[in-house]
Amino acid sequence: MNSLMRAAVLTGPARMEMAEVPVPQPGPGEVRIKLEGCGVCASNIEPFEGQPWSSFPGEAGGMGHEGWGLVDALGAGVTTLAIGTRVASLAHRSFAEYDVVAADAVVELPASLAGQPFPGEPLACALNIFRRSDIVAGQTVAIVGIGFLGAVLTKLASDAGARVIAISRRRESLDLATRYGATETIVMDDHWAIIDAVKRLTDDRLCERVIEAVGKQWPLDLAGELVGFGGKLIVAGYHQDGPRQVNMQMWNWKGIDVVNAHERDPAVNLRGLREAVDAVASGRIDAAALYTHRYPLDSLGEAIVATRDKPQGFVKALVMYD
């Protein structure tokens, strides 16, 4: 095979360039994946635009953490996988044609998913967030921010028997939430009007569970207001652009639990990925309908900009290599 591969490199703020770099070799306990594609995550936006602590150039393939493809090389000691096995991975340099990852950080994709894209990491996140949310039948759950993650969580919560109130800026996002099981939808435009609307819908009790899925200050503020006494605020948005302020007096007064639903235990992430594969393969989650925009690798910058600006009909972008 060729000793070089194409990889995207972030060379400066909003400047993505293609490079030819050596194909990585798997070490002991690792496998190499010939990638078919990689999802674009909203968490890619801030690093792409540049942050005060950023340094350039970034690593080849960096920021890509939603890859899937075929195992094409095994490191020493790997006996659980075979060359040619199609997998979703939890690797982190997958904006490239190949990536290397620990053998215990991939999940085999069943034959029923052959030919279908599978950005497993965000689906695993959704399953892990849902588990941490402790949602049961009969609860009212508000989800603030309906993108890919919010839509999947809407489906999971509604399937669990919860009443879901979806809150988002775009009308088409709210329509998506309705298709995925939301009972009510509210346009995210006026802070106090949203709170009043939720109060009306809940007879002033507010919500047992509120999931914030945006990663910005105002949605976090709003989400805290919507939690009822003794409820749970689940922070699913990725707050990576600086510190946040919270209304601790209100949180104290209402006696709410605050759950930061980002997992860092590799075993928990792997469990979420396995559950995600099962959920999509069984038809429990129709993820294919959420993959609305596709780009070649050399248009990765455009894919990240679309993820930020959300053109008409946008839910999630995939970068495809084959």
NORUR-V518731 format. One record per helix or strand of 3 or more residues. SS is the DSSP state (@ for helix, = for strand). FROM is the first residue (numbers start at 1). TO is the last residue. If there is no record, write none. Layout:
ss->(SS | SS)
from->(FROM | FROM)
to->(TO | TO)
This chain:
ss->(= | = | = | @ | = | = | = | @ | = | @ | @ | = | @ | = | @ | = | @ | = | @ | = | @ | = | @ | @ | = | @ | =)
from->(4 | 15 | 30 | 44 | 67 | 86 | 98 | 103 | 106 | 111 | 120 | 140 | 148 | 163 | 171 | 184 | 191 | 207 | 217 | 227 | 248 | 257 | 266 | 288 | 291 | 297 | 316)
to->(12 | 22 | 39 | 49 | 74 | 89 | 102 | 105 | 108 | 113 | 133 | 144 | 159 | 168 | 179 | 187 | 201 | 212 | 226 | 235 | 254 | 260 | 281 | 290 | 296 | 309 | 320)
